[in-house]
Amino acid sequence: MSALASDPPSILLLGTDRYVLRACEQRGVDAVVLCGPSSWDNGNVPVPKRFTQIFTEDLTSTEATLSALHRAGLGGHRFDAVQTSDEWAVVNAAVLAQLIGARGPDPLTALRFRDKRLQKEVAAAAGIPVARTAVIEDVHQLARSSPGSPGPDELLAPLGGFERAVAKPIAGSSTSHTFRLGDPADLLKVAARMRAEGSPRRTFLVEEFVEGDEWVVDGFVFDGELLFHSVGRYGEPCLTSISEQTPLWMYRFDPDTDAEVCQRAGDTARAVLSALGMRDGVFHMELFHDPESGRLALGEVAARRGGVLIQEEVAAKFNVSLGDSALMCALGIRPQIDVRTRPGTVGAAHLPGASGTLVSCPQADEICELPGVEFARIIKPYGSRLAAASSTGHRLGDILVTAPSPDELIARIEEARKWFSDRVVVAPDGAGLRELRDWQHRNWPGTEPRESSYTP
């Protein structure tokens, strides 16, 4: 570990991670926070006033982030480290760290955690099972079907006549723009849709569909050593949740009652991280588990903290903060953790909304009065327009739930969701005044506008 350049330490954060910010406050670390348009406009993660907050047009752009720092008079500031929890900014954080002489991951290592084709090639070369893949360099071009250009059958030949496959951006996030394919013709439909929408995501990865349960591994590495990991499982695969419009939920395996599961997943995670070259930092990994053979295959892995309520799940189950660990790893300080495994089952779930404009819904303190609900977060303010789920990031809120067993956890999640859904009020999309008047009458009888005449 190299000595820190300043006292207190100074860190450049790309994006707003509430738990990394909390760790900076608790440990007396000075932070400069670059905020992109999404977090700047959203404002759901407040930046403490003692830190410097700077707007940048694009967190993924080295030009935009360097320009923002120089305009703020910090072009020559000596940072000890650069850190991000933003999936899209991982490579830029590595490049910035190298340019300004701060601690950060090697840019090529960061790239392996973003480019899914490169990631799978490296993992496969290390003997780790992965799905077969094919790359569509420009999905828009495929939609144009120019004479002489390769068609879907030729492009997908590496999959060897697949029965089912999945198409997704080669460096995407949260299953956004991820599609199931039943045959090569489905790829043309995806290409046409991406071109019609003017999607900036044009390079796609197509991979064979892998059957089985979807597991997650979350933890951190320091000096190349896997110091902590937690294994969880999605209630159903992410793509199933999206295709069937069912809210996502997951739970943590217990290292005592599920010792073999945690050991096997940890061994696989260790092999993947070593192959990709991660030295320091937190990670979020997804594995496919075949219940019949026991085979574990790499889905994908990210060099940042997992989303949804993974931070809260791990803290509740193991007394470990991934946000604090991310900060320590970034600064080159070995995280000191006090693992205390909580008995029973800890899990989290999305709270669903309905298409339309949000008028009202239960708030966090009310939700936490339900059986087993220890934490809740509503992420949409009243007046927000809610759309049908198109990725795992679409939801109205999240809940952290505990129970004595997985079956009881499922029951508590279902009970909480039903209670919540029954109390969500959403104005329907595309309704005329008559329909809106009837809708208002059903929800607030006697308040709806009525035709009346004045008699002097």
C-alpha positions in Angstrom: 0.0 0.0 0.0 1.3 3.4 -0.9 1.2 6.2 1.6 -1.8 8.5 1.3 -1.0 11.9 -0.2 -3.0 14.0 2.1 -4.4 14.1 5.7 -7.3 13.8 5.8 -7.4 11.6 2.7 -9.0 13.1 -0.4 -11.1 11.0 -2.8 -12.8 11.8 -6.1 -16.2 10.0 -6.3 -17.9 9.5 -9.6 -21.6 9.5 -8.8 -23.5 9.5 -5.5 -23.4 6.3 -3.4 -25.1 7.1 -0.1 -23.1 4.4 1.8 -19.7 5.5 0.4 -20.6 9.1 1.3 -21.6 8.0 4.8 -18.3 6.1 5.2 -16.4 9.3 4.1 -18.2 11.2 6.8 -17.6 8.6 9.5 -13.9 8.2 8.6 -13.1 11.9 8.1 -12.3 11.5 4.4 -12.6 14.6 2.2 -14.7 13.9 -0.9 -15.2 15.7 -4.2 -18.4 14.3 -5.8 -18.9 14.5 -9.6 -22.6 14.2 -10.3 -24.0 13.3 -13.8 -27.4 14.5 -15.0 -29.3 11.6 -13.6 -28.2 11.9 -10.0 -28.2 15.7 -10.2 -31.8 15.9 -11.4 -33.0 13.1 -9.2 -31.6 14.4 -6.0 -32.5 11.2 -4.1 -29.0 10.9 -2.6 -28.1 14.2 -0.9 -24.4 15.1 -0.8 -23.3 16.3 2.7 -22.5 20.1 2.6 -19.0 19.6 3.8 -18.1 17.8 0.5 -17.7 19.5 -2.8 -20.3 18.6 -5.4 -19.7 19.3 -9.1 -22.0 18.8 -12.0 -20.7 17.1 -15.2 -22.6 16.4 -18.4 -21.3 12.8 -18.7 -19.8 10.6 -16.0 -18.6 8.2 -18.6 -16.6 10.8 -20.5 -13.0 11.6 -19.5 -13.3 14.9 -21.3 -16.5 15.9 -19.5 -15.2 14.9 -16.1 -11.8 16.5 -16.5 -13.3 19.7 -17.8 -15.7 19.9 -14.8 -12.8 19.5 -12.4 -10.8 22.2 -14.1 -13.8 24.6 -14.2 -14.2 24.1 -10.5 -10.5 25.0 -9.9 -9.6 21.5 -9.0 -7.6 20.6 -12.0 -4.4 20.4 -10.0 -5.9 19.0 -6.8 -4.1 15.9 -5.5 -6.5 13.1 -4.9 -5.5 9.9 -3.1 -8.0 7.8 -5.0 -10.9 7.7 -7.5 -13.9 5.5 -6.8 -17.3 4.9 -8.3 -20.3 2.7 -7.6 -21.8 3.7 -11.0 -21.7 0.8 -13.5 -21.4 3.1 -16.4 -18.5 5.1 -15.0 -16.2 2.2 -14.0 -13.8 2.5 -16.9 -13.7 6.3 -16.8 -12.9 6.2 -13.1 -9.9 3.9 -13.9 -8.7 6.2 -16.7 -9.1 9.3 -14.5 -7.1 7.7 -11.7 -4.3 7.0 -14.0 -4.3 10.5 -15.6 -4.3 12.4 -12.3 -1.9 10.0 -10.5 -4.4 8.6 -8.0 -5.2 5.1 -6.8 -7.6 3.2 -9.0 -8.1 0.0 -11.0 -6.1 -0.7 -14.1 -8.2 0.5 -17.1 -7.9 -2.8 -18.9 -9.1 -4.6 -15.8 -12.0 -2.2 -15.5 -12.8 -2.9 -19.2 -13.0 -6.6 -18.5 -15.8 -5.9 -15.9 -17.7 -3.9 -18.5 -17.4 -5.6 -21.9 -19.4 -8.8 -21.5 -17.8 -10.5 -24.5 -14.3 -9.7 -23.3 -15.3 -10.8 -19.8 -16.5 -14.2 -20.9 -13.5 -14.8 -23.2 -11.1 -14.2 -20.3 -13.2 -16.4 -17.9 -13.5 -19.2 -20.4 -9.7 -19.2 -21.0 -9.4 -19.8 -17.3 -11.6 -22.8 -17.5 -14.7 -21.2 -16.0 -18.0 -22.3 -17.6 -19.7 -19.5 -19.6 -22.4 -19.3 -22.2 -21.5 -19.2 -25.9 -21.7 -15.8 -27.4 -21.8 -13.8 -30.7 -21.3 -10.1 -31.1 -23.5 -7.8 -33.3 -21.2 -4.8 -33.8 -24.1 -2.5 -35.0 -27.6 -3.7 -34.4 -28.9 -0.7 -36.4 -27.0 -1.9 -39.4 -28.6 -5.3 -39.1 -32.0 -3.7 -39.2 -31.1 -2.0 -42.5 -30.3 -5.4 -44.1 -27.9 -4.0 -46.7 -27.1 -6.2 -49.7 -24.1 -8.4 -49.0 -24.1 -7.7 -45.3 -24.3 -10.8 -42.9 -27.7 -11.8 -41.8 -28.8 -13.1 -38.4 -28.1 -16.8 -39.3 -24.5 -16.0 -40.2 -23.9 -13.7 -37.3 -25.3 -16.2 -34.8 -23.4 -19.2 -36.2 -21.1 -19.4 -33.2 -24.2 -20.3 -31.1 -24.5 -23.5 -33.2 -28.3 -23.4 -33.9 -29.5 -22.2 -30.6 -33.0 -23.0 -29.3 -33.1 -19.9 -27.1 -30.8 -17.0 -26.6 -30.6 -13.6 -25.0 -29.6 -10.3 -26.7 -28.4 -7.4 -24.6 -26.0 -4.4 -24.9 -22.4 -5.5 -24.7 -21.8 -3.1 -21.8 -25.3 -2.5 -20.3 -26.8 -2.5 -16.8 -29.9 -3.7 -14.9 -31.2 -5.9 -17.8 -32.1 -2.7 -19.7 -32.7 -3.5 -23.4 -32.3 -7.2 -22.7 -34.4 -9.6 -24.9 -35.1 -13.3 -25.2 -34.7 -14.8 -28.7 -36.5 -17.9 -29.9 -34.9 -17.9 -33.3 -32.7 -15.7 -35.5 -35.7 -13.8 -36.8 -36.3 -12.4 -33.4 -33.0 -10.7 -33.6 -34.2 -8.7 -36.6 -37.2 -7.6 -34.5 -34.9 -6.4 -31.8 -32.7 -4.6 -34.3 -35.7 -2.9 -35.9 -36.9 -1.8 -32.4 -33.5 -0.4 -31.4 -33.2 1.5 -34.6 -36.8 2.9 -34.4 -36.1 4.1 -30.8 -32.8 5.6 -31.8 -31.1 3.7 -29.1 -27.5 4.7 -28.4 -26.8 1.1 -27.5 -25.8 -0.4 -30.8 -23.2 -3.1 -30.1 -25.1 -6.1 -28.8 -24.0 -9.4 -27.3 -26.1 -12.5 -28.1 -25.6 -15.5 -25.8 -27.2 -18.8 -25.5 -29.9 -19.0 -22.8 -28.7 -20.8 -19.7 -31.2 -22.8 -17.7 -31.1 -22.9 -13.9 -31.3 -20.8 -10.8 -29.7 -17.3 -10.7 -27.3 -16.8 -7.8 -25.5 -13.7 -6.8 -22.2 -13.2 -5.0 -21.3 -9.9 -3.3 -18.2 -9.1 -1.5 -14.8 -7.5 -1.8 -11.2 -8.2 -2.7 -8.1 -6.6 -1.2 -4.6 -7.1 -2.6 -6.0 -9.8 -4.8 -7.5 -11.8 -1.9 -11.2 -12.5 -1.5 -11.7 -11.3 2.1 -15.5 -11.5 2.2 -18.3 -12.8 0.1 -22.1 -13.4 0.6 -24.1 -15.6 -1.7 -27.8 -15.0 -2.5 -30.4 -16.2 -4.9 -33.0 -14.4 -7.0 -36.5 -15.8 -6.4 -36.7 -16.2 -10.1 -34.3 -15.2 -12.9 -34.2 -11.5 -13.7 -35.4 -12.1 -17.3 -38.4 -14.0 -16.0 -39.3 -11.1 -13.8 -39.2 -8.7 -16.7 -41.0 -11.0 -19.2 -43.8 -11.9 -16.8 -44.0 -8.4 -15.3 -43.4 -9.7 -11.7 -41.4 -7.7 -9.2 -37.9 -8.9 -8.4 -37.0 -10.4 -5.1 -34.0 -12.3 -3.6 -32.6 -13.7 -0.4 -29.2 -14.5 1.2 -28.0 -18.0 1.8 -26.9 -18.8 5.3 -23.2 -19.8 5.6 -24.0 -22.3 8.3 -27.2 -24.0 7.0 -26.1 -23.5 3.3 -22.3 -24.1 3.9 -21.8 -26.1 0.7 -23.6 -23.5 -1.5 -21.5 -20.6 0.0 -18.3 -22.6 -0.4 -18.9 -23.5 -4.1 -20.0 -20.1 -5.1 -17.1 -18.5 -3.3 -14.6 -20.8 -5.1 -16.2 -19.8 -8.4 -16.1 -16.1 -7.5 -12.5 -16.4 -6.5 -11.5 -18.0 -9.8 -13.5 -15.4 -11.8 -12.0 -12.4 -10.0 -8.5 -13.7 -10.3 -8.9 -14.4 -14.0 -10.2 -10.8 -14.6 -7.5 -9.3 -12.6 -9.3 -7.6 -9.7 -6.9 -6.5 -7.0 -9.0 -4.2 -4.8 -12.7 -3.3 -4.6 -16.2 -4.5 -4.2 -18.0 -6.7 -6.8 -21.4 -8.0 -7.7 -21.5 -11.3 -9.6 -24.3 -13.3 -11.1 -24.0 -17.1 -11.6 -26.3 -19.6 -13.2 -26.7 -22.8 -11.1 -28.0 -26.0 -12.8 -29.9 -27.9 -10.0 -29.4 -31.3 -11.8 -25.7 -31.2 -12.4 -24.7 -28.6 -9.8 -22.7 -26.8 -12.5 -22.1 -23.1 -11.9 -21.6 -20.8 -14.9 -20.7 -17.2 -15.0 -23.5 -14.9 -16.0 -21.7 -11.6 -15.5 -19.8 -9.6 -12.9 -19.4 -5.9 -12.1 -16.7 -4.1 -10.3 -19.0 -2.1 -8.1 -21.5 -2.6 -5.3 -24.7 -4.4 -6.2 -27.9 -2.4 -6.5 -31.4 -2.8 -5.1 -30.9 -3.4 -1.4 -27.8 -5.6 -1.5 -25.9 -3.2 0.8 -28.7 -3.5 3.3 -29.1 -7.2 3.0 -25.4 -7.9 3.6 -25.4 -5.4 6.5 -28.4 -7.0 8.1 -27.2 -10.6 7.6 -23.5 -10.2 8.3 -22.9 -6.8 9.9 -20.7 -5.8 7.0 -20.9 -2.5 5.0 -20.0 -2.9 1.3 -20.0 0.9 1.0 -17.4 1.3 3.7 -15.4 -1.6 2.3 -15.5 0.1 -1.1 -14.0 3.3 0.3 -11.3 1.5 2.2 -10.3 -0.6 -0.8 -10.2 2.5 -3.0 -7.8 4.2 -0.5 -5.6 1.1 -0.3 -6.5 0.4 3.3 -7.4 -3.2 4.2 -11.0 -3.3 5.4 -11.4 -4.4 9.0 -14.7 -6.1 9.4 -16.5 -7.8 12.3 -18.6 -10.5 10.6 -21.6 -11.4 12.8 -24.0 -13.8 11.0 -27.6 -13.3 11.8 -29.7 -16.5 12.0 -32.7 -16.9 9.8 -33.3 -15.5 6.3 -32.7 -12.0 5.0 -34.0 -10.9 1.7 -35.2 -7.9 -0.3 -37.9 -7.2 -2.9 -39.2 -4.6 -5.3 -42.4 -2.8 -4.5 -44.5 -2.7 -7.7 -46.4 0.2 -9.1 -48.9 0.4 -12.0 -48.8 2.2 -15.3 -49.9 5.8 -14.9 -49.2 8.9 -12.7 -48.5 8.3 -9.1 -50.9 10.1 -6.9 -50.2 8.5 -3.5 -48.7 5.5 -1.8 -47.7 4.3 1.7 -44.5 5.7 3.0 -41.5 4.0 4.5 -42.5 4.3 8.2 -45.9 2.7 7.5 -44.4 -0.1 5.5 -41.9 -0.9 8.3 -44.8 -1.8 10.6 -45.6 -4.9 8.5 -44.4 -8.3 9.8 -40.6 -8.8 9.1 -40.1 -5.5 7.2 -37.0 -3.9 8.7 -36.4 -1.2 6.1 -38.2 0.4 3.2 -37.4 3.0 0.6 -39.8 4.7 -1.8 -37.9 6.0 -4.8 -40.6 7.8 -6.7 -42.2 11.1 -5.6 -45.9 11.8 -6.1 -46.6 13.0 -9.7 -44.1 10.6 -11.2 -45.2 8.8 -14.3 -44.9 5.0 -13.8 -44.4 2.7 -16.8 -44.5 -1.0 -17.2 -41.3 -2.8 -16.1 -38.7 -2.9 -18.9 -35.7 -3.7 -16.7 -34.9 -4.8 -13.1 -34.4 -1.1 -12.3 -38.2 -0.3 -12.7 -40.1 -0.2 -9.4 -41.8 2.1 -7.0 -39.7 1.1 -4.0 -37.8 -1.6 -2.1 -38.2 -3.5 1.1 -35.7 -5.4 3.3 -37.5 -8.4 4.9 -36.3 -10.9 7.6 -37.9 -14.3 8.5 -37.0 -17.5 10.3 -36.9 -19.4 6.9 -37.0 -18.8 3.1 -40.6 -20.0 2.9 -41.7 -17.6 5.6 -39.7 -14.8 3.9 -41.6 -15.4 0.7 -44.9 -15.3 2.6 -44.0 -12.0 4.2 -42.9 -10.5 0.9 -46.1 -11.5 -0.7 -48.1 -10.1 2.2 -46.2 -6.8 2.1 -46.6 -6.4 -1.6 -50.3 -7.0 -1.5 -50.8 -4.6 1.3 -48.7 -2.0 -0.5 -50.4 -2.5 -3.9 -53.9 -2.2 -2.4 -52.9 1.3 -1.2 -51.1 2.7 -4.3 -53.2 5.3 -6.1 -52.3 5.8 -9.8 -54.1 8.0 -12.3 -54.5 5.9 -15.4 -52.7 6.8 -18.6 -54.6 7.9 -21.7 -57.9 8.4 -19.8 -60.4 11.0 -20.9 -62.2 13.4 -18.5 -65.1 11.1 -18.1 -62.8 8.2 -17.1 -60.8 10.4 -14.8 -64.0 11.7 -13.2 -65.1 8.1 -12.6 -61.7 7.1 -11.3 -61.7 10.1 -8.8 -65.1 9.1 -7.6 -64.0 5.5 -6.9 -61.0 6.7 -4.9 -62.4 9.9 -3.2 -66.2 9.8 -3.4 -67.8 13.2 -3.4 -64.7 15.1 -4.6 -65.1 14.6 -8.3 -66.0 17.7 -10.4 -69.7 17.9 -11.2 -71.7 19.9 -13.7 -73.8 22.5 -11.9 -75.9 25.5 -12.8 -76.1 28.9 -11.1 -79.5 30.2 -10.1 -79.5 33.8 -9.0 
